[in-house]
């Protein structure tokens, strides 16, 4: 005896099929499924048309056997048997499942959702189209930002002697308006303000805006190991340097 994973030939639900049985009833639509055909669909269901015929529920004995074949032990059918068996039903606290019900839920077969080939193609096509549109919008923005960043970095050595040293600076944000600088020596507030003015001027040239507009946009964060450094930006219409301590 060997158990196989297969599909219902009528509704496409996932089934557990025993190759010793010629057929098994699907517990979702109650179609009688040929074992060999169900196993074949579990391997490759392409080209198969699911009829989704509505079948009447079979006799209790057939339902019990079908549930047992799926590892459910027929518990849900036995609960529907006439009241003479009601005394044997496990008691449970209000709102709680009995141990048998918990096991039944854990062993309940997972229904494999069926998606027609044409639907899969449409979904994949939609995803690809979305990615193409996203790339068409995002790529030019990214390239513009990187080109502007390169142009700004080329101007930095004119007023920042250590601009080309490794791990000394980083330009951030979508429009490169924030520059983080790590000074190799102690800095003063006047030096910080001078760096801000020079970066704002370089920013204005690269982005082709006025220097006043650039000052309103840019922010310089100047770090040093002794004083801590300064954060320089325009506040209430005035360029100010505040301690980073």
C-alpha positions in Angstrom: 0.0 0.0 0.0 1.3 3.5 -0.9 -0.3 6.8 -0.3 -0.1 9.5 -3.0 -1.0 13.2 -3.2 -3.5 13.8 -5.9 -6.3 16.1 -7.1 -10.0 15.7 -7.4 -10.9 15.2 -11.1 -14.1 17.2 -10.6 -13.1 20.2 -8.4 -9.3 20.1 -8.2 -9.1 19.8 -4.4 -6.0 18.2 -2.9 -6.6 14.5 -1.9 -4.7 11.6 -0.3 -5.1 8.6 -2.5 -4.3 5.0 -1.7 -3.1 3.1 -4.8 -4.8 -0.1 -3.5 -8.2 1.5 -4.0 -9.7 1.8 -7.4 -11.5 5.0 -6.4 -12.0 7.5 -3.5 -14.7 10.0 -2.8 -13.6 13.7 -2.6 -14.8 15.1 0.7 -15.4 18.6 -0.8 -17.6 17.8 -3.8 -18.4 14.1 -3.1 -17.2 13.1 -6.6 -15.9 9.6 -7.0 -12.3 10.0 -8.1 -10.5 7.4 -10.1 -7.3 6.8 -8.1 -4.9 6.6 -11.0 -6.4 9.7 -12.7 -6.2 11.6 -9.4 -2.6 10.7 -8.8 -1.7 11.7 -12.4 -3.3 15.2 -11.9 -1.3 15.6 -8.7 1.8 15.3 -10.9 0.7 17.3 -13.9 -2.8 19.0 -14.1 -2.1 21.0 -17.2 -4.8 20.7 -19.9 -7.3 19.1 -17.5 -10.8 20.7 -17.4 -12.5 20.6 -14.0 -16.3 20.2 -14.5 -17.2 21.2 -10.9 -20.4 19.1 -11.0 -22.5 19.3 -7.8 -22.9 15.7 -6.4 -25.4 14.7 -3.7 -23.9 13.6 -0.4 -23.5 9.8 -0.3 -24.6 7.5 2.4 -23.1 7.8 5.9 -20.9 4.7 5.4 -19.4 6.2 2.2 -18.8 9.5 3.9 -17.1 7.8 6.9 -14.8 5.8 4.5 -14.0 9.0 2.5 -13.0 10.9 5.6 -11.0 8.0 6.9 -9.1 7.9 3.6 -8.1 11.5 4.1 -6.9 10.8 7.7 -9.9 12.4 9.4 -11.3 9.2 11.0 -14.9 10.0 10.1 -15.3 12.2 13.1 -17.2 14.9 11.4 -19.7 12.4 10.0 -20.2 10.6 13.2 -21.2 13.9 14.8 -24.2 14.0 12.5 -25.4 10.5 13.3 -28.8 10.4 15.1 -29.2 11.4 18.7 -28.7 7.8 20.0 -25.0 8.5 19.8 -25.1 12.0 21.3 -24.2 10.7 24.8 -20.8 9.6 23.4 -19.9 13.0 22.1 -17.0 14.5 24.1 -17.9 17.3 26.5 -16.2 20.6 26.0 -16.0 24.0 27.8 -17.8 26.8 26.0 -15.6 28.4 23.3 -13.0 25.6 23.5 -12.4 22.7 21.1 -12.2 19.1 22.3 -8.9 17.2 21.8 -10.5 15.2 18.9 -11.6 18.4 17.2 -8.2 19.9 17.5 -6.6 16.8 15.9 -9.2 16.9 13.1 -8.3 20.5 12.4 -4.6 19.7 12.3 -5.1 16.8 9.9 -7.6 18.6 7.6 -6.3 18.4 4.1 -5.1 21.6 2.5 -7.1 22.6 -0.5 -4.8 23.4 -3.4 -6.2 26.5 -5.1 -6.7 26.0 -8.8 -5.6 28.8 -11.1 -6.2 28.3 -14.9 -3.2 28.7 -17.1 -4.6 31.9 -18.8 -5.1 33.4 -15.4 -1.5 32.7 -14.4 -0.2 34.2 -17.6 -2.4 37.3 -17.0 -1.0 37.7 -13.5 2.6 37.3 -14.6 2.0 39.7 -17.4 0.6 42.3 -15.0 3.5 42.0 -12.6 6.0 42.3 -15.5 4.2 45.4 -16.8 4.1 47.0 -13.3 7.9 46.4 -12.9 8.6 47.9 -16.3 6.5 51.0 -15.4 8.3 51.3 -12.0 11.7 51.0 -13.7 10.8 53.6 -16.3 10.0 56.0 -13.5 12.6 55.1 -10.9 15.6 54.6 -13.1 15.8 58.2 -14.5 15.4 59.6 -11.0 18.2 57.3 -9.7 20.6 58.2 -12.5 19.9 61.9 -12.1 20.7 61.7 -8.4 23.9 59.8 -9.0 25.1 62.1 -11.7 24.4 65.2 -9.5 26.2 63.5 -6.6 29.3 62.9 -8.8 29.3 66.5 -9.9 29.1 67.7 -6.3 32.0 65.4 -5.2 34.1 66.8 -8.0 33.7 70.3 -6.4 34.4 69.3 -2.8 38.2 69.2 -3.0 38.2 73.0 -3.9 37.2 73.8 -0.3 37.7 70.5 1.6 41.3 69.3 1.6 40.4 65.8 2.8 37.4 65.2 0.5 39.1 62.4 -1.4 40.1 60.5 1.8 38.3 57.2 2.4 35.3 57.3 4.7 35.5 61.1 5.2 32.2 62.1 3.7 28.8 60.9 2.4 26.1 62.7 0.5 22.6 61.6 1.3 18.9 62.1 0.5 17.1 61.9 -2.9 18.3 65.4 -4.0 21.8 65.1 -2.3 20.9 67.9 0.1 22.5 66.4 3.2 26.3 66.0 3.4 28.0 64.2 6.3 31.6 65.1 6.9 34.1 63.5 9.3 36.9 65.9 10.0 40.4 64.5 10.8 41.0 67.4 13.2 39.2 69.6 15.6 36.8 72.1 13.9 35.4 75.5 14.9 32.0 77.1 14.3 33.4 79.5 11.7 35.0 76.6 9.8 31.7 74.8 9.9 29.8 77.8 8.6 32.4 78.2 5.8 32.0 74.6 4.7 28.2 75.2 4.6 28.5 78.3 2.4 30.9 76.5 0.0 28.7 73.4 -0.2 25.6 75.6 -0.8 27.4 77.4 -3.6 28.5 74.1 -5.2 24.9 72.8 -4.9 23.5 75.9 -6.5 25.9 75.5 -9.5 25.1 71.7 -10.0 21.3 72.1 -9.6 21.2 75.4 -11.4 19.4 77.3 -8.7 20.2 80.5 -6.7 22.6 80.3 -3.8 19.9 81.5 -1.5 17.6 78.6 -2.6 20.5 76.2 -2.1 21.1 77.4 1.5 17.5 76.8 2.3 17.8 73.2 1.0 21.2 71.9 2.2 22.3 70.6 5.5 25.9 70.0 6.7 26.7 67.6 9.5 30.4 68.1 10.5 31.8 65.6 12.9 35.2 65.7 14.8 36.6 63.6 17.6 37.3 66.5 19.9 34.4 68.9 20.0 31.8 66.6 18.6 31.1 68.8 15.6 28.3 70.9 14.3 25.0 70.6 12.4 24.7 73.6 10.0 21.4 74.5 8.3 19.1 77.4 7.8 16.7 78.0 10.7 14.1 80.7 10.6 15.8 82.3 7.6 19.3 82.3 9.2 22.2 79.9 8.7 23.0 78.5 12.2 25.5 76.0 13.5 24.4 73.9 16.5 26.5 71.5 18.5 26.3 67.8 17.7 27.1 66.8 21.3 
